[in-house]
């Protein structure tokens, strides 16, 4: 009996000990504040009455930069002064509790009456989205002396340059998953830029996950998601220079095939996230974040200089493709993905042919696909390895098939017979189609 009681007590103690230790979390996903929107609050030019005289305010606004010029006409006296405040751009991703540093440069642009106090001030804070300028946020930025409102005094201080630091909240206000990092400028009235963040899953960049490598016809580059609305990829032949953007538009995906290169030449690449697009009519320039990836790659020996080339890049089991850096669906609205059949890459071909400027027809009676693009007509039949190019018969080693009500064709045979080149990148399981502009 004593042995039985001892055994029971021992089991209870083991159970208690096991329960004392915490169970490791299965879900290792991190969360962070990710920039999702930028809201500008500005006021139009206007008039204001003050001390019996008339003041005119001329206000100009650029995202994160604010300018005010004031004139006063009071009896026979006239004077004017102007001030400008410029804030740096905050990061696209901020971890909860992270210290965020912004720079502020504020200075007079003119002052014809040095005895006058300009009355300009600037501040920054974390605040609920939509909080008005007249209300303080919950987490204020301050300089090294703890000052939160940075002011100009026309008689004494004509310029200031400050480093302002604030702490990001660890969760949303009142259970909300959105916050605003607000940079403001005040002179009689307020201006502000609201950088709106959302609490989202986030996987930090890991060493080695950014990848740049050469293939036969160019360089292929891939980087981890950072945040913002897109990316700028810069190319240079000098490692100490940023170089030029490889596209006129920003890239919407996380990979790019650079095919407009000279053969066997070393290139240096830099990736920067685009935080907000330009608004030229309102004098707002495109806003970029910090460099998030750099690459060095030497182009392949079959890269062709002097021709304007385009690319389509597809990845196995991925329903999206990249067409010259713009992300599109392989099979719009269907979620269809490229697949490997009999060691060949098979794709729903319509979106690819149309991306090349061509057209495609389906003959249900003959079960025939006709592709027309780049001066060639390619015909294929479901279940047959026969094909025709401009009326001339040829053979393939794998036949088109129908799966999930979609027609799959071997992309290599289709692309090469439409006067395009195709290459396969083993490391990422991607097929890259390269073709030149038609005259």
C-alpha positions in Angstrom: 0.0 0.0 0.0 2.8 2.4 0.9 4.5 1.7 -2.5 1.2 2.5 -4.2 0.8 5.8 -2.4 4.4 6.7 -3.1 3.9 6.0 -6.8 0.8 8.2 -6.9 2.6 11.1 -5.1 5.5 10.8 -7.5 3.2 11.0 -10.5 1.5 14.1 -9.1 4.9 15.8 -8.5 6.0 15.0 -12.1 2.7 16.4 -13.4 3.2 19.6 -11.4 6.7 20.0 -12.5 5.7 19.5 -16.2 3.0 22.1 -15.8 5.4 24.6 -14.2 7.4 25.0 -17.4 5.9 27.1 -20.2 5.0 25.5 -23.5 7.0 26.9 -26.3 5.0 29.1 -28.7 4.2 27.3 -32.0 3.4 30.5 -33.9 6.7 32.3 -34.5 5.2 35.0 -36.7 6.3 38.5 -35.6 4.1 41.6 -35.9 5.1 45.1 -36.7 3.7 48.5 -37.8 3.7 48.5 -41.7 3.2 51.7 -43.7 -0.1 51.4 -45.7 -1.2 54.9 -46.5 -0.1 58.5 -46.5 -2.7 61.3 -45.8 -1.9 65.0 -46.4 -3.7 67.7 -44.5 -3.2 71.2 -45.9 -5.0 74.5 -46.1 -5.5 76.9 -49.0 -4.1 80.4 -49.2 -6.3 82.8 -47.2 -6.6 86.1 -45.4 -6.8 86.8 -41.7 -7.5 89.9 -39.7 -5.1 90.7 -36.9 -4.7 93.9 -34.7 -6.6 96.1 -37.1 -4.2 95.2 -39.9 -4.6 92.7 -42.7 -2.3 89.7 -42.9 -2.0 87.6 -46.0 -0.9 84.0 -45.6 0.7 82.3 -48.6 0.9 78.6 -47.8 2.7 76.0 -49.9 2.8 72.3 -49.1 5.0 69.4 -50.1 4.7 66.0 -48.4 6.7 66.4 -45.1 7.8 69.9 -46.1 5.8 73.0 -45.2 6.2 76.7 -46.2 4.4 79.8 -45.1 5.0 83.4 -46.2 3.1 86.2 -44.5 2.6 89.8 -45.5 1.2 92.6 -43.3 -0.2 95.9 -44.5 -1.0 98.1 -41.6 -1.5 101.8 -42.4 1.8 102.8 -44.1 3.9 99.9 -42.8 4.6 96.7 -44.7 6.7 93.7 -43.9 7.0 90.1 -44.8 8.6 86.9 -43.5 8.6 83.3 -44.5 9.5 80.1 -42.8 9.9 76.5 -44.0 10.0 73.2 -42.1 11.2 69.9 -43.6 10.8 66.5 -41.9 12.6 63.3 -42.9 10.7 60.3 -44.1 9.9 57.7 -41.5 10.7 54.0 -42.0 8.2 51.7 -43.9 8.2 49.1 -41.1 8.4 49.9 -37.3 8.4 47.3 -34.6 6.3 47.7 -31.5 8.2 49.7 -28.8 10.9 50.7 -31.3 12.6 54.1 -31.0 12.0 56.1 -34.2 14.3 59.0 -35.1 13.3 61.8 -37.4 15.2 64.9 -38.4 13.6 68.4 -38.6 15.1 71.3 -40.4 13.2 74.6 -39.9 14.5 78.0 -41.1 13.5 81.5 -42.2 13.3 82.1 -45.9 12.9 85.9 -45.4 12.2 88.4 -42.7 12.0 92.1 -43.5 11.0 93.0 -39.9 13.6 91.5 -37.6 11.7 92.7 -34.5 8.8 90.4 -35.3 8.5 87.0 -33.9 7.8 84.5 -36.6 5.7 82.2 -34.5 6.4 79.0 -36.4 6.6 75.7 -34.7 6.8 72.0 -35.6 6.2 68.7 -33.7 5.7 65.0 -34.4 3.7 62.3 -32.6 2.1 58.9 -32.8 -1.7 59.4 -32.8 -4.9 57.7 -33.6 -5.7 57.9 -37.3 -7.9 61.0 -38.0 -6.9 62.9 -34.9 -7.3 66.6 -35.6 -4.3 68.9 -35.5 -5.6 70.7 -32.4 -5.3 67.6 -30.3 -2.1 66.1 -29.0 -1.2 62.5 -29.8 -0.3 60.0 -27.1 3.4 59.5 -27.9 5.2 62.7 -28.6 8.6 63.0 -30.3 11.2 65.1 -28.4 14.8 66.3 -28.9 17.7 65.5 -26.7 16.5 68.1 -24.2 13.0 66.7 -24.0 11.5 69.6 -26.0 8.5 68.5 -28.1 7.6 71.8 -29.8 10.4 73.2 -31.9 10.0 76.9 -32.6 11.5 79.7 -34.6 11.8 83.3 -33.2 12.4 85.8 -36.0 14.3 88.1 -33.6 16.6 85.5 -32.1 16.5 82.1 -33.8 16.4 82.0 -37.6 17.1 78.3 -38.2 17.0 75.1 -36.2 18.1 71.5 -37.0 16.8 68.9 -34.6 16.9 65.1 -34.1 13.5 64.1 -32.8 12.9 60.7 -31.2 9.6 58.9 -30.3 8.6 55.4 -29.2 6.2 53.4 -31.3 3.3 51.9 -29.4 3.3 48.1 -28.9 -0.3 47.8 -30.0 -3.0 50.0 -31.5 -4.9 52.6 -29.5 -8.2 51.3 -27.9 -7.8 47.9 -29.7 -7.4 49.5 -33.1 -4.8 48.0 -35.4 -4.0 51.3 -37.2 -2.0 54.3 -36.0 -0.6 57.5 -37.6 2.9 58.9 -37.3 2.1 62.6 -37.7 4.6 65.3 -38.6 3.1 68.8 -38.2 3.9 72.4 -38.8 2.1 75.3 -37.3 1.9 79.0 -38.3 -1.4 80.6 -37.6 -2.9 77.3 -38.9 -1.7 73.8 -39.2 -0.3 71.5 -41.9 0.4 67.8 -41.4 1.4 64.6 -43.1 -0.1 61.4 -41.5 1.9 58.3 -42.2 -0.7 55.6 -41.5 0.6 52.2 -40.2 -1.2 48.9 -39.7 -0.3 46.1 -37.3 0.5 43.2 -39.6 2.5 40.0 -39.6 6.1 40.6 -40.5 9.1 38.5 -41.1 12.5 40.3 -40.7 15.0 40.3 -43.5 17.4 37.4 -43.1 21.0 37.2 -44.2 21.2 35.5 -47.6 17.6 35.8 -48.6 18.3 38.6 -51.0 19.7 37.1 -54.2 21.2 38.3 -57.4 22.5 35.9 -60.1 23.2 36.0 -63.8 21.5 33.8 -66.4 22.1 33.4 -70.1 20.5 36.6 -71.2 20.9 38.9 -68.2 20.7 39.3 -64.4 17.9 38.1 -62.1 17.4 39.8 -58.8 15.2 38.9 -55.8 14.7 40.7 -52.5 12.5 40.2 -49.4 9.3 42.3 -48.9 9.9 45.5 -47.0 6.7 47.6 -47.1 5.5 50.6 -49.0 3.7 50.6 -52.4 6.6 49.2 -54.6 10.3 49.3 -55.2 12.9 51.2 -57.2 15.8 49.1 -58.5 18.9 51.1 -59.4 21.7 49.9 -61.7 25.2 51.2 -62.0 28.6 50.2 -63.4 30.3 52.0 -60.6 30.1 50.5 -57.1 30.2 53.9 -55.4 27.3 55.3 -57.4 23.6 54.7 -57.1 23.1 54.7 -60.9 19.7 55.0 -62.6 16.4 53.3 -62.1 16.0 50.3 -64.4 12.4 51.2 -65.0 10.4 54.5 -65.4 7.7 53.1 -63.1 8.2 51.5 -59.7 8.3 47.7 -59.5 5.4 46.1 -57.8 6.9 42.6 -57.2 9.9 41.4 -55.3 12.0 40.2 -58.2 13.2 41.5 -61.6 15.0 40.2 -64.6 17.4 42.9 -66.0 17.9 42.0 -69.7 18.9 45.4 -71.2 22.6 44.8 -70.5 25.9 44.5 -72.2 27.3 40.9 -72.2 29.8 39.8 -69.5 29.8 43.1 -67.7 29.6 43.6 -63.9 26.7 45.7 -62.6 25.9 47.0 -59.1 22.3 47.1 -58.0 20.5 48.9 -55.1 16.8 48.4 -54.1 14.8 51.1 -52.3 11.1 50.8 -51.2 8.7 53.4 -52.6 6.7 54.9 -49.7 4.5 57.2 -51.7 4.1 58.0 -55.4 4.7 61.4 -56.9 2.1 64.1 -57.3 3.7 66.5 -59.8 0.7 68.8 -60.0 1.0 69.6 -56.3 4.8 69.6 -56.3 5.2 66.3 -54.5 8.1 64.1 -55.4 8.2 60.3 -55.1 9.2 59.3 -51.6 11.8 56.5 -51.1 12.9 54.6 -48.1 16.4 53.5 -47.2 18.4 51.0 -49.2 17.2 47.4 -48.3 19.3 45.3 -50.6 22.4 45.5 -52.8 23.7 43.1 -55.4 26.7 42.6 -57.7 26.1 40.5 -60.8 27.9 39.9 -64.1 25.7 39.6 -67.1 25.6 36.4 -69.2 27.6 36.1 -72.4 24.5 36.0 -74.6 23.1 39.3 -73.3 22.5 41.5 -76.4 23.4 45.2 -76.2 21.6 47.9 -78.1 18.2 46.3 -78.3 15.2 47.2 -76.2 14.2 44.0 -74.5 11.3 42.9 -72.3 10.8 40.0 -70.0 8.1 37.7 -68.5 9.1 35.9 -65.4 7.0 32.9 -63.9 7.6 30.8 -60.9 6.3 27.3 -60.3 3.3 27.1 -58.1 2.9 30.9 -58.1 -0.3 32.3 -59.6 1.4 35.6 -60.4 4.0 36.5 -63.0 6.2 39.6 -63.5 5.9 41.4 -66.8 8.8 44.0 -67.1 8.6 44.4 -63.3 4.8 44.7 -63.0 3.0 41.9 -61.2 0.1 40.3 -63.1 -1.9 37.1 -62.8 -0.8 34.1 -64.9 -4.5 33.2 -65.5 -6.6 36.2 -64.4 -9.3 35.4 -61.8 -8.5 31.7 -61.8 -5.5 31.3 -59.5 -3.9 28.9 -61.9 -0.2 28.2 -61.5 2.6 27.0 -63.8 3.4 23.3 -63.4 6.0 20.8 -64.4 4.7 17.9 -66.6 7.1 15.4 -68.1 10.1 17.7 -67.2 8.5 20.6 -69.1 7.1 23.9 -67.8 3.4 24.0 -68.7 1.4 27.2 -68.4 -2.0 28.7 -69.4 -0.6 30.5 -72.4 -3.2 33.3 -73.0 -1.9 35.9 -70.6 1.7 35.3 -71.8 0.9 35.7 -75.5 -1.2 38.8 -74.8 1.6 40.3 -72.7 3.8 39.9 -75.8 1.3 41.8 -77.8 -0.2 38.8 -79.5 -3.5 37.0 -79.6 -4.8 33.4 -79.0 -7.7 31.4 -80.4 -9.3 28.1 -79.3 -10.9 25.7 -81.8 -13.1 23.4 -79.7 -13.8 21.0 -82.6 -10.2 20.4 -83.5 -9.1 21.0 -79.9 -6.5 23.4 -81.3 -4.7 26.4 -79.9 -3.6 29.1 -82.3 -1.1 31.7 -81.0 -0.3 34.7 -83.1 2.5 37.1 -82.1 5.7 38.7 -83.3 5.1 37.8 -86.9 4.6 34.1 -86.3 1.6 31.8 -86.1 2.0 28.7 -83.8 -0.6 26.0 -83.8 -0.8 23.2 -81.2 -3.4 20.4 -80.5 -4.5 18.9 -77.2 -2.9 15.5 -76.6 -0.7 15.7 -79.7 3.0 16.4 -80.0 2.6 17.8 -83.5 2.8 21.6 -84.0 2.8 24.0 -86.9 4.8 27.2 -87.2 3.6 29.4 -90.1 2.3 26.3 -91.8 5.5 24.2 -91.3 5.1 21.0 -89.3 7.3 20.4 -86.3 7.3 18.1 -83.3 7.4 18.6 -79.5 8.3 16.1 -76.8 5.3 16.9 -74.6 1.7 17.6 -75.7 -0.6 20.3 -74.5 -3.1 19.1 -71.9 -6.4 20.3 -70.2 -6.3 20.3 -66.4 -9.0 21.9 -64.2 -10.7 23.2 -67.3 -7.6 25.2 -68.3 -5.4 24.5 -71.4 -1.7 24.1 -70.6 0.9 24.3 -73.3 4.7 23.8 -73.0 6.0 27.3 -72.7 9.4 26.7 -74.2 8.0 25.5 -77.5 5.5 28.3 -77.6 7.9 31.1 -76.7 10.8 30.0 -78.9 8.5 29.7 -81.9 7.1 33.2 -81.3 10.7 34.7 -81.7 11.3 34.9 -78.0 14.1 33.4 -75.8 13.5 31.4 -72.6 15.8 30.5 -69.8 15.3 28.4 -66.6 16.6 29.4 -63.2 17.0 26.3 -61.1 17.6 28.0 -57.7 14.2 29.7 -57.7 12.3 27.4 -60.2 11.5 30.3 -62.5 11.1 30.5 -66.3 12.2 33.8 -67.8 11.0 34.7 -71.3 13.0 37.5 -73.1 11.8 39.2 -76.2 12.8 42.4 -78.1 10.5 45.3 -79.1 8.9 44.9 -82.5 9.5 47.6 -85.0 
